[in-house]
Amino acid sequence: MNSHLKSVISKADSNPEKVGIDRRHFLKVSGTASAGMSLGFFLPERAHAADTPQLNVWIEIEPNNTIVIRYARAEMGQGSMTSAPMMIAEELEADWKKVRVEYATAHENLRTKRAYGDMASVGSRTIRHSQEYLRKAGATAREMLIAAAAQKWNVPVSECKASLSRVTHAPSKRTLNYGQLAADAAKLEAPKTVQLKDPKNWTLIGKSIPRVDIPEIVLGQRSYGIDTQLPGMLHAAVAACPVFNGKVKSLDASKVENRRGIVKVLNMGEFVAVVADNWWRAKEALREVAVDWDVGEHGTLTSAAIMAHFKAGMEQSELAVARNDGNTADALSKSAKVVEAEYFTPYLAHATMEPMVCTAWLQGDKLEVWSSTQNPEATLAVSAATAGVPQANVKVHPVQLGGGLGRKSPQDFTRQSVMIAKAMAGKPVKMLWSREEEIQHGLYRPASLMRFKGGLNANGKVEALHIRVSAPSILATLLKLPLPRGVDGQAVASFSDHPYDIPNTLVDYAQRNTNVPVGFWRTVGHSQNPFGRECFIDELALAAGKDPVAFRLDMLPNNEKSKRDRSILEAVTKAAGWGSTLPNGVFRGVAETEGYGSWTACVCEVSVNAKNEVKIHRVVIGIDPGYAVNPDNIVAQFQGSVVHGLTAIFWGENTIKEGRVEQSNFHDYRMMRLNEMPKVEVVIAPTGGFWGGVGEPAQAPLAPALVNAISAAMGKRIRSLPLKNHGLTLKV
Amino acid sequence: MKLSVNGKSHTLDVEPEMPLLWALRDELNIKGPKFGCGVALCGSCTVLLNGEPVRSCSYPVSVAAGQKVVTIEGLADKGKLHAVQQAWIEHQVPQCGYCQGGQILAAVALLKKKPKPTDQDIDAAMTNICRCGTYARVRAAIHSVAKKGGRA
């Protein structure tokens, strides 16, 4: 990257005071690095001059005072490649302008017995799970640099201070930069305990720092998985059985085998691959390979049959209990008023802009892999197992992801790619899925049927809430995990942990799996369950004759359990002017949610005309992430999440017919476009003292806030998504 | 056939119906234009053909032969960023960035035609899909280029 591109951009909200970091929340952490991570013991493979000093696995300082900070997760647009290194740089007292971020690799992590810890970019967890060991790594290196300077000057450490990549001895006005000190510092033993900075002294955390990968992106120089280029590389197009889990019975490739550029047609049992010298040639030939599929027993599955399967789950006798406070059945029977409703959310494919792609190169018993993966360690493990080589023989090269959205965490596509590489041993092969393959062989957000029963007393207070979920389990089917007490936490997310002060709550779950594979779709359970919960809370408010915000606040006492739900709801409704007069025909809806360690709320303003066209006048959406690490990135994640969410809310649905997904490309699996994006106002209201995620939480309150507004406008309750199935369209 | 890409002439021996995208990516190793849908719906593959944005996944290479193709790699002039690229950095537009080469080229073509585009002009011209949802910033960045009256 050219240094002149690294212009630091100042933004209106770059002042940490303005974004409201609470100085009262003094965070004092000391002690050694977390178990399993041993700072400074293992040193990474040298990508640079062999004598470049390394202070620990995360930090290398070049003699010209450039600091290389390693980033051990994936970058797929969430911005962590900037914000995670900010954690290190903050404590290191590094001059951010002189920082260069480089990837750590999964094979280095294997070699160093996981010195970099977890490398997966999932669950909006990069900052919240790694901030402590990253900050400690920075602080440890800072102390070593200070100690090296003190030794050199023969002065007490306490008289030396580090700032902007320099150590200064104030009494004698001597100063050395980190580049001058690093070689000596690297020889010192790392301190066992370090003091982390008081948040009030942060100079980077809380500032809007431009993303480190953006300059290369705008120049077209950033390398994505799809851009991998190797000498003599071949290209593979693949097709799996259109009915999930079907197999190849037989294939006839005689029509294409002698075609220009076609190298091989592979029957891989579970799928067919055409290998060629150009992906277009491979894909065109694949269409003319006659495949006889053994679709198995699921070739007649339909969406209607799946719905019947879920409905039966609602009535099944044995249910897993996720939460049981008080005696809900008894309280419901004694309620003055009982409200009942059923909500439904559909299957959803991810549709990352970059489809599944992986390049693999097997040479003897050595394997190299370039995969657009959210989980490089899983990529390494799956690659080794598939190729039948030791894990130590595998290299996983980091690439930028053209979106991940949860789809690129499971490694089904890496496995396919390595299977092809094995069949084409000695040659690098890049396997790329078509859009059709991506939409029809997803790991779909589970469809889910949710039934709510709420009991109100004579004063309109909610005494009892029963939520029953009938849905597939991601954890049981994709991850094959045993479910504690039979409960998939994602299936009941935001139900089993609802913050409302309701004395009797029962949440139970019928695990209803189907042949449609399910997986982690951005915001996972929180992308769908809050739609049911927060819309039903509105139904209860309506039954109680109360204002939806006042009704919620009444159920959210200002105690430890619900204070943040309360404060984010107050911050967002205040910003939205809840209660103020709206133009004729415009209605508001509200929702409040929590997830990924953050608290969120949303207010939407809509009108619906006689033609059932929904005009979104305004979306006000807010978050309390504890500490707002990179505020402009939070704004970006929220703006983007609104687009992602509205796409699903209005149009998103994968339906099943004859065992296969009916949608195939963007003409029938529609994405929101620029002209359709409404006005979005993002409220960042950090209360400090904790670290919450920001990549996923925003979708949680959006659907219920919007649908509550639409239901208010129509005077009719909408209880299933997408809205197109109710004849509703988006007015631009 | 001969193909001019970013001011450089290339000789290609490929099927005339091969989409421009795959001639660029897999024959010439020009990776800026991305594959997104293969049917001209998403615009990740956008390149400029004589200054006009085209969706190269559905544009036969033979039709582009002899004309001037510009990809995202060819937009900066000897290391100097195009005003639109500069605005994209200032507004921190990209998230994953996969579609952004196409977005930037579509914006360049729009600003060339309409140096001061209205919101309606932007709505009509910017039809590329961004799954990360960067649209608000795309709009703001285009307006900012127009305001500066910079080279577009």
Interface residues (C-beta under 8 A of the other chain):
Chain A: N2 H4 L5 S7 I9 E75 M76 G77 Q78 G79 P210 R211 D213 I214 P215 I217 V218 L219 G220 Q221 R222 S223 Y224 I226 D227 Q229 H235 R260 D277 N278 W279 W280 R281 K283 A351 T352 M353 E354 P355 Q400 L401 G402 G403 G404 L405 L432 S434 R435 D632 N633 A636 Q637 Q639 G640 S641 V642 V643 H644 N665 F666 H667 M671 M672 R673 L674 N675 M677 V680 V732
Chain B: V14 E15 M18 P19 L21 W22 R25 D26 E27 N29 K31 G32 K34 F35 G36 C37 G38 V39 L41 C42 S44 T71 I72 E73 L75 A76 G79 L81 Q85 W88 I89 E90 Q92 V93 P94 Q95 C96 G97 Y98 C99 Q100 G101 I104 I122 D123 A124 M126 T127 N128 I129 C130 R131 C132 G133 T134 Y135 A136 R137 V138 R139
